[in-house]
Amino acid sequence: MSHLAEPKVLFVCMGNICRSPLAEGIARAHAVRRGIRVFVDSAGTEAYHVGEPPDARARRVARARATPIDGQRARQVQASDFARFDWIFAADQRTLDDLLRRQPGSSEARVQLLLAGLGLRGDEAVPDPYYDDYAAFEYVYELLDEAMPLLLDRIGGKV
């Protein structure tokens, strides 16, 4: 991991169709607005939705806020991600525990909870809106949108 290179950030949730695609899209939009170079991606711990686009409600809320995520496709976390990414942010404790179990001992990736790792909202997780209504997706979007400036400050990045 070179700190001179463009930081590489992976956002992870369970299925990679709700929270982590939103985080990826929001982070990318904030980075562009701030003129920060950062590589962002997202993945899921499970293979339930591999190859599928994000949930329609996630796509809708992102489009409504000018951060479209329609082109993303779900993928599962791979062992190589622990070498490829500098930072891996988990949406919740279950995801974090799964990532830490998978992380090779030689990995230098910083694996942590997204909100708590940034000092936001104590140990609150990014709630999974999948079984909820559209308002839950809006709430998740707002949480992630609040987190991204802090995340970009934390990881650095160069113009």
C-alpha positions as CSV (number, residue, x, y, z in Angstrom):
1,M,0.0,0.0,0.0
2,S,1.6,3.2,-1.1
3,H,0.3,6.4,0.4
4,L,1.5,8.3,-2.7
5,A,-0.8,6.3,-5.0
6,E,-4.5,6.9,-5.4
7,P,-6.3,5.5,-2.3
8,K,-8.4,2.4,-3.1
9,V,-11.6,1.9,-1.1
10,L,-14.0,-1.0,-1.0
11,F,-17.5,-0.7,0.6
12,V,-19.0,-4.0,1.7
13,C,-22.4,-5.1,2.8
14,M,-24.1,-8.5,2.6
15,G,-25.5,-8.7,-1.0
16,N,-24.0,-5.7,-2.7
17,I,-27.3,-4.4,-4.0
18,C,-28.3,-1.7,-1.4
19,R,-25.9,-0.2,1.0
20,S,-22.5,-0.8,-0.6
21,P,-23.5,0.3,-4.1
22,L,-24.9,3.5,-2.6
23,A,-21.7,4.1,-0.6
24,E,-19.7,3.6,-3.8
25,G,-21.7,6.0,-5.8
26,I,-21.9,8.6,-3.1
27,A,-18.1,8.4,-2.4
28,R,-17.4,8.8,-6.1
29,A,-19.6,11.8,-6.4
30,H,-18.1,13.5,-3.3
31,A,-14.6,12.8,-4.6
32,V,-15.4,14.3,-8.0
33,R,-16.9,17.4,-6.4
34,R,-13.8,17.9,-4.2
35,G,-11.3,17.1,-6.9
36,I,-9.9,14.1,-5.0
37,R,-8.5,11.1,-6.8
38,V,-9.7,7.9,-5.2
39,F,-10.7,4.5,-6.6
40,V,-13.9,3.2,-5.1
41,D,-15.7,-0.1,-5.5
42,S,-18.2,-2.2,-3.7
43,A,-18.8,-5.9,-3.0
44,G,-20.9,-8.2,-0.9
45,T,-19.9,-11.0,1.5
46,E,-22.6,-13.3,0.0
47,A,-23.1,-14.3,-3.7
48,Y,-26.9,-14.0,-3.7
49,H,-27.0,-11.2,-6.3
50,V,-23.7,-11.5,-8.3
51,G,-24.1,-9.9,-11.7
52,E,-27.3,-8.1,-10.8
53,P,-27.8,-4.3,-10.7
54,P,-28.4,-2.5,-7.4
55,D,-31.9,-2.8,-5.9
56,A,-34.4,-0.6,-7.9
57,R,-35.0,1.5,-4.8
58,A,-31.3,2.2,-4.3
59,R,-31.0,3.2,-8.0
60,R,-34.1,5.4,-7.6
61,V,-32.8,7.2,-4.5
62,A,-29.4,7.7,-6.1
63,R,-30.8,9.1,-9.3
64,A,-33.0,11.5,-7.3
65,R,-29.8,12.9,-5.8
66,A,-27.8,13.0,-9.0
67,T,-25.5,10.1,-8.0
68,P,-26.7,7.4,-10.4
69,I,-25.5,3.8,-9.7
70,D,-27.4,2.1,-12.5
71,G,-24.2,0.7,-14.2
72,Q,-23.0,-1.1,-11.1
73,R,-23.2,-4.9,-10.8
74,A,-23.1,-6.9,-7.6
75,R,-20.0,-9.0,-6.9
76,Q,-18.7,-11.0,-4.0
77,V,-15.6,-10.1,-2.0
78,Q,-12.6,-12.0,-3.3
79,A,-9.4,-12.8,-1.4
80,S,-7.5,-10.5,-3.8
81,D,-9.5,-7.6,-2.5
82,F,-7.5,-7.6,0.7
83,A,-4.4,-6.9,-1.3
84,R,-5.9,-4.6,-3.9
85,F,-7.7,-2.2,-1.5
86,D,-6.2,0.1,1.2
87,W,-9.4,0.6,3.0
88,I,-12.4,-1.8,3.4
89,F,-15.4,-0.4,5.1
90,A,-18.1,-2.8,6.4
91,A,-21.7,-1.6,6.6
92,D,-22.4,-3.5,9.9
93,Q,-20.8,-5.7,12.5
94,R,-21.8,-9.0,10.9
95,T,-20.1,-7.9,7.6
96,L,-17.1,-6.7,9.5
97,D,-16.7,-10.0,11.4
98,D,-17.0,-11.9,8.1
99,L,-14.3,-9.7,6.5
100,L,-12.0,-10.1,9.4
101,R,-12.3,-13.9,9.2
102,R,-11.4,-13.8,5.5
103,Q,-8.6,-11.3,5.7
104,P,-5.2,-12.9,5.1
105,G,-2.6,-12.3,7.7
106,S,-0.4,-10.7,5.2
107,S,-3.0,-8.1,4.2
108,E,-2.3,-4.5,5.0
109,A,-5.9,-3.4,4.2
110,R,-7.5,-1.4,7.0
111,V,-10.8,-3.2,7.6
112,Q,-13.3,-1.3,9.8
113,L,-16.9,-0.4,10.3
114,L,-18.0,2.5,8.1
115,L,-19.8,4.8,10.5
116,A,-18.1,3.9,13.8
117,G,-14.7,3.9,12.0
118,L,-15.3,7.5,11.1
119,G,-16.5,8.5,14.6
120,L,-20.1,8.8,13.5
121,R,-23.1,7.7,15.5
122,G,-21.2,5.5,18.0
123,D,-21.4,1.9,17.0
124,E,-24.5,2.3,14.8
125,A,-24.5,0.2,11.7
126,V,-25.6,1.3,8.3
127,P,-29.1,-0.3,8.5
128,D,-30.1,-2.8,5.8
129,P,-33.1,-1.3,3.9
130,Y,-33.7,-4.3,1.8
131,Y,-36.8,-5.5,3.7
132,D,-38.1,-2.0,4.3
133,D,-39.7,0.7,2.2
134,Y,-38.3,3.5,0.1
135,A,-38.0,5.8,3.1
136,A,-35.4,3.4,4.5
137,F,-33.3,3.8,1.4
138,E,-33.5,7.6,1.7
139,Y,-32.3,7.3,5.3
140,V,-29.4,5.1,4.3
141,Y,-28.5,7.5,1.5
142,E,-28.5,10.4,4.0
143,L,-26.3,8.5,6.5
144,L,-23.8,7.6,3.8
145,D,-23.9,11.2,2.4
146,E,-23.0,12.5,5.8
147,A,-20.1,10.0,6.2
148,M,-18.4,10.6,2.9
149,P,-16.7,13.9,3.5
150,L,-15.2,12.5,6.7
151,L,-14.1,9.3,4.9
152,L,-12.4,11.3,2.1
153,D,-10.6,13.4,4.8
154,R,-9.5,10.2,6.5
155,I,-8.1,8.5,3.4
156,G,-6.5,11.4,1.7
157,G,-6.3,11.4,-2.1
158,K,-4.7,13.8,-4.4
159,V,-6.0,16.1,-7.1
